[in-house]
Amino acid sequence: MEFVKMHGTGNDFILINEVEVGWQDIGNIAKRLCDRHFGIGADGLILVCKSNKFDARMRIINADGSEAEMCGNGIRCFAKYVYDRKIVTKKKMEIETLSGVVRPEVVTDDNDKVRMVRVDMGVPHLEPDSVPVRWEGRLINEPIAFGDKTLHISSVNTGVPHTVIFVSDIDSFPIEVYGPVIEKYNIFPVGTNVNFVQVMNRKRLMVRTWERGVGMTMACGSGACASAFISNVLGYIEREVIVSLPGGDLFVEVNNNIYMTGPCVEVFHGDISLWS
Ligand SMILES: N[C@H](CCC[C@H](N)C(=O)O)C(=O)O
């Protein structure tokens, strides 16, 4: 049974066509496959599934075995996988996810292979499902004390729940200290991804993300969109911005919908028929 290893700006995934597998305990299998010492190693497992209503369905399981609603870098890899294999022949696709229908548009090279994907990420929910009523659903630059440090946090859902925190020097900020604390903070009953953002100028952000169910990643696509959206709401940036991540750059357009454009790379493939 074939698997394919792909990445979008360094956020890496194992992709498997679900038609071929009948796995019951997908969370445990994802943990084993994503383990960087005893498995293939990845930030997540993506299952390519049939859809009754749309072109295909994507499931994303984090490295800790938790299933997420959507994945920005993952849907670019998914779009490349299904287009290059002619599972979907349209360049503008409709992909079913747990967060709803997501619309990637593939950009191909001279050999009709996908190199870039522009994703319509939909309308961000400023009243994120994951923030309890007492915050009236809206969290923008709310000062919250975490130990001896007060951080101003904003919360938004761009397919999955995100928290955005602006810092003055992203390279020196202790992300590994505050990331895991905020990920599971009690006002986020389903947890949250945590984005630390430095505004470089009105057209460029630097973002580092501590991802829910994964930890530090080289990039988070939905996090880049959340960071750009909150930055625009607060007037820090224009509507079009380059989001620089450790794994590469993404181009984000903040209109009524959010659009994210970025690369996707197929690294290698293999056979996991030995897996039970
Ligand atoms: N870990 C995330 C899912 C993957 C999102 C990220 N990899 C992206 O590119 O959007 C969560 O549990 O919400």
The ligand as a Tripos MOL2 file, in Angstrom:
@<TRIPOS>MOLECULE
LIG
   13    12     1     0     0
SMALL
NO_CHARGES

@<TRIPOS>ATOM
      1 N1         -2.4960   21.1830   14.0730 N.3       1 LIG1
      2 C1         -3.6790   21.8730   13.5230 C.3       1 LIG1
      3 C2         -4.0770   21.2240   12.1770 C.3       1 LIG1
      4 C3         -3.0420   21.4920   11.1000 C.3       1 LIG1
      5 C4         -2.9810   22.9430   10.7360 C.3       1 LIG1
      6 C5         -1.6930   23.4000   10.0680 C.3       1 LIG1
      7 N2         -0.7100   22.3760    9.7920 N.3       1 LIG1
      8 C6         -1.9870   24.1980    8.8000 C.2       1 LIG1
      9 O1         -1.1460   24.2200    7.8770 O.co2     1 LIG1
     10 O2         -3.0440   24.8690    8.7690 O.co2     1 LIG1
     11 C7         -4.8480   21.7570   14.4940 C.2       1 LIG1
     12 O3         -4.9460   20.7400   15.2040 O.co2     1 LIG1
     13 O4         -5.6700   22.6880   14.4900 O.co2     1 LIG1
@<TRIPOS>BOND
     1     1     2 1
     2     2     3 1
     3     2    11 1
     4     3     4 1
     5     4     5 1
     6     5     6 1
     7     6     7 1
     8     6     8 1
     9     8     9 2
    10     8    10 1
    11    11    12 2
    12    11    13 1
@<TRIPOS>SUBSTRUCTURE
     1 LIG1         1 GROUP 0 **** ****
